Amino acid sequence: MATPRLPLIGREAERAAVRARVDALRAGTGGTLLLTGEAGIGKSRLLGEVADAVAGAGLPVLSGRAVAGGGAYRPITEALAPPLRTGPLPDTPRLRPFRAALARLVPGAAAGNVPSGPVPDPAVVLGEGVLALLTAVHGDRGVVLVLDDLHWADADTLDLLGYLAGAVVRAPVLLALAARDDEGDGTVGALTAHPDVTVRRLARLDADAVARLAARRDGPREPGVLRELVHRSEGLPFLVEELLAEGPATLPPNWTGLVARRLDALPDVGRAVVEAAAVAPGDPDHRLLAAATGTDASTVAAALRAGVTAGLLVAVDGRLTWRHALTRDAVLAALLPPERAALAGHVADALEARDRPGDREAAAARYADAGDPRRATALLLDLARRDADRGALGHADELLVRAAALGAEPGAVAAERVRVLTLRGEAAAALAVGDAALGSGAVTGAEHAELCLRLARTAVLGGRWAEAEERLARAARPHDPRSLVLAADAAFGAGDVTVAVPRARAAVRAAEDALVARHPDAAATLCEALLVLARCAMTDDDLDGPALATRAAQVAGEHGLAPWRVEALFVLGAQRLSAGDSRATDLAHVRDLAERHGMPGRAAQADMLRADAALDVDGPRAALAILLPAAEQLGRLRLTSLQGMAELFAAACTALAGDRAGAEALLAAAGTRADVPTEVALLGPLVPALTALLAHDLPRAAALADRAVPAALAHRSAAPVPYYGLWPLLRAAVGDRDAEARDLLRGHHVLLAVPNRGALTYADAVAAGRAGRGAEAAALADRAAHDLEHVPWWHRLLRTVVLDAAVRDGWGDPVPALRADLAVHERGDDAGARALARTCRDLLRAAGAPTRRPADPVPPDLRRLGVTAREAEVLALVTEHLGNADIAARLHLSTRTVESHVARLLAKTGTTDRARLRTWAQRAAVVP
């Protein structure tokens, strides 16, 4: 029969914490409550109170529990089983990016080997997926996850709960958790130290509480018997209950003695079955126990019933389980080591034959107990590979650490652990583990070569190009296609494309031969080699990058390598974008595929390229609509390197939209991200350069670009972003070292990008016009305009520089283009568009073709102060830190006239100098 629930005695503070959390959840605020304490202290009973309180409030309760050797995510999988197994997951926009990650919670699911690329923390991705799933299924009304016995939880479950504990404060989700603090390896301690976790450690009951509990159970009231009950139960509520059930006259000296008495009451076959059940994992299973003990089913059933009668086992909610974890512990403690080893071997054989989720891990532990390390290691290795493939990297590492301790297969274990640590982003630890194994002398032959190749891949992914070359040399497999592709990737990463190309070509040929020979990894290696060669096409005119990427996508599709297909389509979309196709339809498809296959890093990178295309075609507002959500998502996924790059480009777009303060804030945030790439520091000066360009302060824009572009161009594998071509154009406009800038860009692979190529042609046009070769300048400008016709917004930005030179140096016919651009800018509704429109009007005046002003160009707040349209223009340029002479040149006025305008602005705004005037204008938000 079921054990009746113990009355909650002496738990007033804990019950108050439960009520507070449930009340907060009903009000829409989530949180985490962790109950800790030793076995028998009443944690599960208090969790039951949480479930009752929540169910009473009409909210759903999802329950799960960890078991020793239960495998990765066991308690979460059990809790989320209904929505994961009863039908297809909801197809909501929030849930869609995490559907592949949630497949990890389905037993037997595997995501496959994801190729190199930005890989977020699996706990973060899965945590966001769990929250999205709960929201999709239960809405915003609130839900509770009740998870028990977390002292047995695997590392991935604990990592996931650590992330969720911080995330549920912004979601209507309550985590009600319990764990023993006298069992397990102490890893649950990270949860107890979590700042968003409310921890309640349950203490033992004092004498008064034990007496009250005995009274509630109709127990003894005599002082002497109560004192003995307190002494022997040691204040554990469970032991109080069990000792009371024995009767006051027969109290055993302790719990172990009580269990020994109950075991002795069983027949021999009954005791053998119960002892086997204690060695086996989880709840007693009659079929497994029949196989392990060599006993028929009816005899096992009778033995289990005897165990229930003796008070060792109990039937609860349709399942047979131990009366308490302490009961099982006491049965195990009664076994002699040889008895336990023999039972462990029989149970391991039965578990491996049954092969349910968690059985093979449990079998490995019992083979180790039985003294069979080779069989244990073989199982642990296979399980670790499967866990790694489905993203359960923490548990995979736990399994490999256990396998390494057995010492049976040092080479294979070290190679797999290097892979797992690399996938976890722990390159230094992976290299240390691999080098230690190599240094031990125990790894030889093919295992030695495999381990070296794994270490070389780790070095490549960690950007340690020289170390990768060293590991490849030590592998001594120069003709292995994996060696060749890693060598090519290392050379490309180091910027030595001339070395990378022949290596990549050789890798493609070797991988093709391996594919013909049906080598198991040949297709993935061929895809990787083709894509390295496709990236090299940026600097080698003999290579057809799109064709190589297309072939890689075809190979991946033929062999079911979905992640490699995403990689190939990503490279193809990027190359088509560089070639002038700014519609970015391919990249939108890549983004959707990446989300579907659990590659959020690649999805974010596709968004960054889509934003680049949007900027070129529609301007900064369109780009920011893509970039800002992508940066926020990258932050949640802790892909801080990519987040920094997204924020850098968002800062550039914000500057072009006319929001200087916003641009500076984004740039500062990008610089603070962990693992920030060098590009953020190198290209950072481009952000204020773009602000200066928007103000048409060309000398300052050119000087700031000088600090960014040459250093970035020095890396031959730099991505061909459009800002590189802007630099020689600015240099040509100011007539300072422009030939040097143009020559540096002319031989660089960034000219594969149409915006850079068109900008360089415009720079040549400006230089020719300044030298008096007007016809040549006009012809070059026409060629550039033709090249840039598919990037209209970026073209108009560049043309503000070119048309300024045409007006100043007297070549071409700038007026029609200025009027056409002005008409577009005047339709814009941001400060950047107004600034560009102002530049067009200034240039039209300088060209002797003044244009009609907007109906009321003066903001209402300035109009109320009596500020005129011309004074508003001067104020805008003062805010851009231009001096009177520069403002005069911009507006084609005399310096004295500008001085008069500034003096009137000071008087009308009540400020005393230019600095205070700028501060006033920025606070009042009356100028861009």
N, C-alpha and C positions, 0 to 999 in steps of 0.2 A: 504494500500500500504506500501511497505518497506520504512523505514526511510533512506534517502540518507546519505552516509558516510559524516561525518563532515570533513571539510578540517583541516589538521594538522597545527595549528597556535601556535607559541610560544613553539614548541617542538623540537628545533634544536638539543639540547644536547642528548635528548632521541633517536631521529632518528639516530644520529651519533653512539650511542651505539648499536642500532639495526644493522646498516650497518657493524659495526666492528665484531659483533658476526656472522653475515651471511657470511662475507668474511672469517672469521676463519674456519667456518664449511666447506666452499667450498675448503679450503686448508687441510681439514682432521682433524681439531681440534674442539672438542666439548666444551660445556660450558653451563652456566645457566644464564638467564636474568630474573629478577623478577621485574615486574612493580607494584608499590603500590600507593595508594592514595584513596581519598574518592569517594563515588558513584558519577557518572556523570563527572568525571575528564578526561575521555578519555582513560582509560587503554585498554578496548576492541578494540577501534579504532587503538591503536598503535600495539596491538597484530595482528590485521588484516594486518598492514603494514609488520610485520614480515612474516606472511604467504604469502603475495604477493611477497615479496622479495625472499623468498626461492623457491616458486613455479616458479618464473621467472628464477631461476637458474637451474630448472629442477630437484629439489630434492623433495622427498615426504614429505607431511605435514599430521600429525595425530593430530586431535583436540578432546578435551573433556572439560567438565566443571563440577564443583561441584554444587550441589544444597543442600539447607537445608534439612537434614534428608534423604539424598540420599543413605546412606549406605556406607559400606566399599569399598574403591578403586573406587568409582563411576567415577571420571574423567579419571582415567587410563583405566578402563574397556571400557569406551566409545571411547577413543582414539585408543585402541588396538583391538577394536571389529572386524575389517576385518580379520586379520590373526588368531584370536582366534576362529572365528565362521564359516569361509567359508570352512574349511577343516582341515585335520589332521596337526598338527604341524610338521615342518621339523625334521627329525631324524638325527641331527648332533651331533658329540661327545661333543661339547661345550654346546649345548642346553639340551642334554639328562638328566643331573642331576637335571634340573630345570623344567621339564615338569609337574611334580606333583604340584610344587609351583604355576606355571602359571594357574593351574586350579582354583585357588582362584579368578581369575579375571573373571571367567565365572559365571554369576548369578546362584545361587542355588547350586553351586558346594560345596562339603564338603569332606575333606580329611579323616575324621574319627579320632578317639581318638588315638593318637600316644602314645605307651607305654613309660615307663621311659627310659632315655638314654640321650646322648648329643644332645641338641636341639639348633640349631643356631638361631640368631636373624632373625625372619621372614622377616623383611625389607631387610636384607642383602641377604637372599636367593632369595626373589622375585626380588630384584634389579638386581642381577646377571642374573636371568632368563629373565627379561625384556631386558637387554642389549644383551643377547645371542639371544633372539627372534628377536630383531631388526636387528642384524647382519645376522642372518639366512635368514630373509625375504628380507632385503634391501642391504645386503653386506656392503662394506666399503665406499660406495659413499656418505653417510650422510643422516640423517633423522631428522625431527624436531617434537617435541611434544609441541603442543600449548594447554595450560591448563588454563582455565579462572575461575574466581569466587572462588579461593582457600580459601577465608575466610570461606567458608562453608565446606571445606574438612574435612574428619575425620582424627583421629590421625594416622591411618595406612597409609593413602595416604601421609600425611606430613612426616612420618618417611621414607617411601619409597622414596619420593622426596629428603629428606635430604641425604639419601645414594646415590641416583643417581647423585646428584649435585657434590659429591666428585668423583664419578666413571666416569662421562662422560668426564672428562678432559683427559682420556686415550681412549676415543671412539669417533667416528664421529657422535655424537648425540647432538643436541641443545635442551635445555629445555627453552621454552618461556612461562613464568608464569605471572599471574596477580592475585592480591588479594586486596580487600578493607582493609584499615587500620582503618576504622571507624565502623566496623561490625565484628561479630564473637567473639570468646573468646580469641583472641590474640595468639593462638598457632602457627599461621604462622610466628610469631616473630623469631622462631628458624631458619627459612629459611633466614630471613633478616640478621641474625647474622652469617650465614654460610660463611666460608672464601672463598669458591669457587663460591659464588653467586654474580653476579653483580646486585646491587639493584638500581633502578631508581624510586624515589618518584615524582610523577607528582604534581606540584603545581597549584594553581588556576591562571587563566589568569589575567594579569594586564589590565588597562584601554585601553592601546594601542592595545593589542592583541584582546580584545573584539571588539574594533572598526574595526580592520582588518577583524575579523571573520564576523561581521555584513556586511561589505562591500562585502565580498565574497558571502554573501547570499542575496545581494540586499536589505539589511536592511537600517534603518534610518541613516542619516549622520548628522542630526542636533545635535549640542553639548548638548543641554538640554535633548533630548531623549536618546542620547548615555549615558549621565551620569545616567539617570534613569535605563537604561538597565544594566549598570555595577552594580548599587546599588542593583537592584532586583535579578539579576542572581548571584551575589556574586562571579563572575569570573568562575563559573562552565560551561564548554563548552556545556554540554547537556542542561542546563537551558537557556543559550543564545539562542540555537536553538529553544527550545520550546516556549520561550517568543516571539521570532521573529515571530513564526508561528501564534501567537495570534494577531499580528498587533500592531503598535506603539500607537494607541489611546486607546487600551484596556488592557494595561499591568496590571495584577493582582499584589497585594502587595507581594506575595511570591509563592513558588511552591505549598504549601499546598492549598492555595487559588485557584490556577489554577486548581488543581485536583478536589477540591470541586465544582468548577463551572462546570466542565465536568461531574461529577457524578450527579449533580442536573439536568443536561439536559437529563438524561436517564429516561425512563418510570420506574415505580416501579419494574416490573419484571426484567427489564434489570439491574437495580441497584442491586437487590437481587442476580442475577447470578454473576455479577462482584464482589460483596462483597464475595460471596462464593469462587470465583476463587482466591481472595486475601488470603483467609484462607487456601485453598488447596495448596499442594506443587507443585512446578514445573510450567510448562506452563499450561494454561487453557485447560482442557479436557472436551469436551461437554458431553461425556457419564457419567463421574464421576460427573459433575455438575448437570446433570439431576437427578442422584440418590440422590445427597446431598440435592437438593432443591425440590425434588418431582415434577419436571416440565418435560413435554414431550420434546423430542429431538428437534422438530421444534421450540418450544418457546425458548429453550436454544440457538439454532443457531441464531435466530433473535436477542436475547439479546447480544450475542457476536458480531454480526455485528454492533449493536448500540455502543458497546464499542470501536470497531475499528473506527467508524465514529466520536466518541467523542475524539479520540486521546489518549485513555487509553490503547488500545491493538493495535497490529500490526502484519501483516502476513509477515514472513521472511523465505525465503528458504523452502517454503512448510509447515511451521508450524506456529501456532498462539502463540504469546508470548506477554509479557508485553512490553510496549514502553520503559520502563527502570525500573530497580529495585526500583528507587525512586518513580515511579508511584505506584507500589504495596504497598510500605511502606506508602504512603500518604493515599491510600484507607483503609489500616488496621487502620491507626491512626484515621480515621473518624468514626470507629465503637465504640459504647459504650461497656464496659466490658460484660454486660449480652448478648448483641447481638453477640459479638465475641465468648463467651462461648457456646451459643446455636448453632451457625454455626459450631464451632469446633466439637461438638458431632455428628452432621449430617455428616460432612465431614469424620470424623473418621470411622463411620459405613460404608460409601461408600468405603473408602480406604481398610478397612479390607475385605470387600466383593470382591473388585476387585483383590487384592493380587498380584500386579506386584512387581518386585524388588524395594525395597525402600518404598513400600506402608505401610507395617506393622510398620516400624519405624516412618513414618510420622503419622500413626494412633495413635501410642502410645503418641506422643507429643500432639496430639489434644485431646485425652482422658484426658490427664493431664490438658490441658487448660479448658476442659469442666467440671472438677471437679470429674473425675472417676479414682482415682489412682490405684484401683485394676486391672481394665482392662489394664491400661497403664503398670503396673508392669508385668502382665502376658505376654504381648507382648514383653517387653524389656528383660525379662528373656529368653524367647524362642529365640529371636534374638541373644542375647549374647552367648547362647550355640552354636548356629549355626556358629556364627562368630569365636568363639574359636576353633571349630572343623575344620574350614578351614584356621586357622592361622591368622585371622584378630584380633589379641589380643588387640591392642590398641583401636580399635573401640568397641570391646566387653567390655573393661573396661570402656569406656565412657558411654556405655549403662547402665552398672551396677551402675555406680556412679549416673546417673540420676534416676535409679530405687530406689537406697538407699535413695535418697532425698525425694522420695514419701512416704516412711515409711510403705508401705503396707505389704510386705512380708520380714521382716528383716532376718529371718533364711535362707530362700532359696537364697536371694540376696547375703548374706555374704558367703554362701557355694560356690556359683558360682564364686564370685569374688576371693575367695581364690584359686580356681582352675586356673582362668585366670592369676592372678599374679604369681602363681607358674610356669605356662607355660612360662611366660615372664622372668623367672629367678629371680624374686624379692621375694625370700623366706622370708626375714625379713618383707617386707611390707605385704605379705600374712598372716603371723603369727599375725602381729599387727591388721589387719582387723578382722581376725577370733576371736582373744582374746577380742577385743573390743565388738564384737557382743555377745560373751558368757558372758562377764561381764555386759552387759546391762540388763540381766534378761528377755529379750523379746524372747529369743530362748529357746524352751523347747521341751521335748519329742523326737520324731524321728528326728526332725530337729536339735536338740542339738547333738544327736549321729552322724548324717551325717556330721555336721560341724566339730566335733572332728576328725572324720576319715579323712576328707579332710586335716585338719591341720597336722595329723600324716603323711600323704603322703608327704605333703610339707616338713616336717622335715626330712623325709627319703631322699628325693631328694636333700635336702640341706646338707646332711651329718650330721645332728643334731640327732644322734642316741638316746641320753638320752631324748631329748625333744619329740621325736616320741613315746617313751615308755610312757611318761607322758600323751600325748594326747590320746593314746589308752586306758590308764586306765580311763581317764575322759569320754571317749565314753561309757564305761560300756557295751560293746558288745563283750565279750571274745570269743563267738562261731561264730561270723560273719566271714565268710571266708576272707573278706577284712581285718578285724582286725588281723587275724592269719597270713596272708601273709605279712602284713606290719610289724608285730612283728618279723617274721622270717627274713625279709630283714634288719631290724634295727640291729638284733643280728649279722647277717652275716657282715654287714658293719662295726660294731664295732669290728670284729675279733673274736667273741665268737661263733664259729661254733658248739660247742657242744650244745648250746642252740638253735641255728638256725635250726638244723636238725629236732628235734621233732616238732618245731613250723611249719616248712615247710611241714612235713608229715601231720600234723593235718589240715593245710590249704588245701592241696590237697584233703583230704577226705571231708572236708566241702564244697569245691567248686564242687566236684563231686555230692554231694547231692543236692546242689543248682542248678546244671545243670539239674539233673533229674526233679527237681521241676520247671524248665523253668524260673528261675530267669534271668532277662534281662542282668545282668553283669557277670553271672556265668562263661561263656566261657573265657572271658578275665581274670577273677580272677584265673581260673584253669591254664591258660597258665602262668600267673605270678608266681603262686605257684610252678608249675613244674620246671620253670627256676631257681627260688631261690634254690630249692632242687638240681637241676643239678649243680649249682655252688658250693653247699656244697659238692658235690661228689669229689671235689679236695682233701678233707681231710677225707673222710669217705669211706673206702673200701667196705662197704656194699651197697653203692649206685652206680648205673650204670648211669653215667652222660649222655653219648650219647643216651641211651635208653630214659631217661627222656626228653632230648631236642627233640628227634625224636617225642615223643608223643605230646609234646607241639606244634610242627610244624603241626602235624596231626589235633589237635583240632582247631588250628588257621585256617587251610585250610578249615575244615568242616564248620566253622561258619563265613567265610569271613572276618577274622581279619588279613588283610594283614600285618600291621605293627608288630603284634605279631608273625606272621610267619617269618618275617625277623629276629626278635630278637631270635627266637628259632634256626633258621638255623645258625645264627652268633655264638651262644653258641655251637652248634654242630660242626661247623667247627673249632672253637678254641680248643675244646676238642680232636678232631681227630688230629689236628696239634700237640698238646701236646703228643698224644699217638704215634707219630712217622710218621704220614702221612704228609710229607712235600711237597707234590705236590700242596696243597692248591687249588685244583680245586673247592672244596666246597665254599671256601672263595671268589673266583672270581665270582661265581654265586650269593653269598650273596651280594657282592658289587653291582652287576647289579640290583638285586632286591631292595636294599636299595635306589639306585638312582631313580628307577622307581616309588617308593612309597614315594618319598620326604623325605628321611631320610639320608641326607648327612653326619651327624655325624657318623652314623653306617657304612656308606660306607667308610669313612676315617679310622675308626677303623679296618674294614676288610682289607684295604690297609696296615695298620700297621702290621697286622698278616701275610699278604702275604709277606711283606718285611722281616719279621722274617724268614719265610720259605725260601725265596730267599737267605738270608744270609747263612743259614745252608747248602743249597745245592750248590749254585753257587758263593757265596762270596759277599763282600761289594758293589762292583759296581752294581750288580744286585739288591741288596736291596735298594741302593740309588736311582736307577731309579724309584722306587715306592715311597720311602719315601719323597724325596724332592718335587715332585709335590703335594703329599698329604699335606705336611706341608704348602705349598703355598696356597692351596685351603682352608685349615683350617683357615689360617690367613685372607683370604678374607671373610670367613663366620663368622669371629670373634669368633670362637670356640678356645679361647686362651688356655684353659686348655689342650685340645687335641693337639693343635699346639705345646705347650711346650713339651709334651711327644714325639711327632713325631720328634721334633728337638733334643731331648735327644738321641733317638735311631739313628737318622741320624748322630749325633756327634760320637757315638760309631762306626758306620760303616765307617765314614770318617777317624777315627783314625786307623781302621783296614786296610783301603786303603792306609795308609801311609801319610796322609795329616794332620800333627799335627796342623798347623795354622787354617785350615778349621774346624777341630774338635773343637778347642778352641772357634772359633767364633760361631759355632752352639750351643755349650754348654752355652756360655754367653747369646745368644739370648733366649734360652729356659728359663733361669733364670729370664728374664725380663718380661715374659708374665703375663698378668693379670690372677688371679685365678690359678696360677701355682700349680700343685699338689705336694704333699710332695715327691712323688717318684723322681721328678727332683732333689731336694736337696739331697735326700738319695743316689740315684744312680749316681749322678754327678761324684764322684771320680772314677767310673769305666772307664770313658773316658780316662783320663791320664794313668790308669792302663793298658788299652788295647794298648796305645802307647808304654808303657814300655814292654809289652809282645811282641809286634811286634819287638822291639829292642832286645828281649831275655834278658831283664834285669828282671829276675824273682823275686829277692828280692824286688825291687821297685814295681813291679806289685802286689806282694802279700801284701805289706804294704798298697798300695792304695785300694785294694779290701777289706782289713780289715775295712776301713773307711766307706764302703758302704753296704756290704752284710749283716753282722749280724743285723744291725738296720732294714734293709728291711725285713729280715726273721722274725723279731719279730711280724710283722703284719700277722696274720694267714690267711688272705684272699688275700695275695700278689699274683700277677699274676706270673705264673711259667716261667719267661723269662730264657733263657739258661745261662745267666751270673752267676747265683747263683752257678751252679756246678763247674764253673771255679775256684771259691774261694778256696775250700778245695784242689783242685788239685795243685794250686800254693803254698798253705801252705805245702802240702806234698813234693813238689819239693824243697823247701828251708829248710825243716825239722824243722819247728818252729810251735809249737802248732797245728800240723796237726791232731792229734787224736781228739782234741776238736772241730776243724772245721768239721771234718767228722761226728762226733757224732751229732753235731747240725743239720747238713743237713739230716742225715740218717732218722730222724723221721718226716721230714717236707713234706708237700704236694707238694712242687715244684718238688719232684722226680717223679711226674706223667709225667713230660716232659722228653722225651727220652734223649735230650742232657744233662740234669742235672744228670740223672741216670747213663748215660755212663761215665760222668766226675767223678762222685763219685767212680765208680768202678775202673777207671784209678787211682784215688788218692789212693785207697786201694792197687793197684798194685805197685805204686811207694813206698809206705810205706813198703810193704812186701819186695821189692827188696832191699831197704836200710837196712832192718833188716837181709839180707842174705838169705831170703827164695825165691831164684830165680825161682824155679819151680812154686811156688804159684803165684809169680808176673807175670810170663808169662801166666799162666792160666787165671788170672784176666784180663790181658791186652787183651787176645783173646776174653773173654766174652764182654768186653767193646767195642772192635772193631766190634763185631757182632751187638751189640745194636746200634752202631752209623753208620752202613753201609748206612742208608738212609739219612744221613746228611753229605755228603762227605767233604764239605769245612770246616765246623765246626770241623769235625773229624781231618782233617789235622792240623788245628790250635791247637787243644788240644794235638795232637801227637808230636808237637815240644817240649812240656814240658815233655811228657812221654818218648820219645826217648832220650832226654838229660839225664834223670835219668837212663835209661837202659844202655847208653854208660858209664856214670859215675860210676854206681854201678855194672856193669858187669853182667847183666841178660838178658835173651832173645836173639833174633837175630835182632838188630835194623837196620842193614845195608840195607836189601831189602826194608823195609818200607821207609827209608830215601831216597833211590834212586827213589822209585816210587813217593814219594811226591815231590822231587826235580824236576822231569820231568814235573809234573803238574804246579808247581810254575814258572818254567822257561817259560812256555807258557803264563803266565799272563803279562799284559802290564801296571800295576800300581806299585807304589812305595811299596805298601804292599806286593805284590807278589815277588818283588825283595828282600825285606827284609827277607821273609820266605825262599826264595831260598838260600840266604846267610847263614841263620841259618842251613839249611840242609847241605850245603857244609862244614860249620865249624864242625858240628857233625860227618860227614863222615870222615873228617881228624882226628878228635879225636878218631874215632873208627878204625883208621888205614886203611881206604878205601877211599883215596882221589879220587876226581872225576874231570873230565875235566871241566875247566872253560868255560864260554861262550866265543864266539869268541873275543869280545872286551867289557869287563864289565865296561870300564872306559868311562864316558860321554865325548863327543868331547871337551867341554870347559876345562875339567881337562886334557885330553890328550895333548892339545896344551900347557899346562903349564909344561908338563913332569911328571905328576902324574902317578904313577904306579898303577896296579890293587890292590896290597896290601895296598898302601897308600890311595886309594879310599875307601877301606873297613874301614880303621882306621878313615878316615874323617867322614864317615857315623856314626860311633859310637861316635866320639867326638861330633857330632851334637846332639846325643841323650843324652848328658851330662854325659857320662860314663867317669870315671877316667882311668888312665893308667893301674892300676892293673885289673880293671874290663874288659877293652879291651883285655888285655893279656889273661885273663881267657876265654873270648869269642872266641878269635882267636887262642888259644893254642900257644901263643908266650911268650917270656920272657918280663918282664916289661921294661927292658933296650931296647929291640928291638922296643917296642911300643914308647918309648921316642924318639928314633932316627927317627921313621916315623913321629911323631908329629913335631919334629924340622924341618924336610925337608918340611913338609906341610906349616909351617909358612914361611919358606924362599920362597917357590915357589908361594905362594899366596900374599906375601907382607904384612902379618899381624904380629902382635907382641905378641899376647897371645891367649889362647884358646877361650875366649869370642869373640874376634874379628874374629877369625877363624870361629866360629859357625855362626856369623852374616854374614860374607862374603859368606859362603856356602849356607845359606838360601836365601840371596838376589840373588845369582847367580843361584839358583835352580839346583845345580849340584848333590845334594844327596836327597834321599827321605825325 
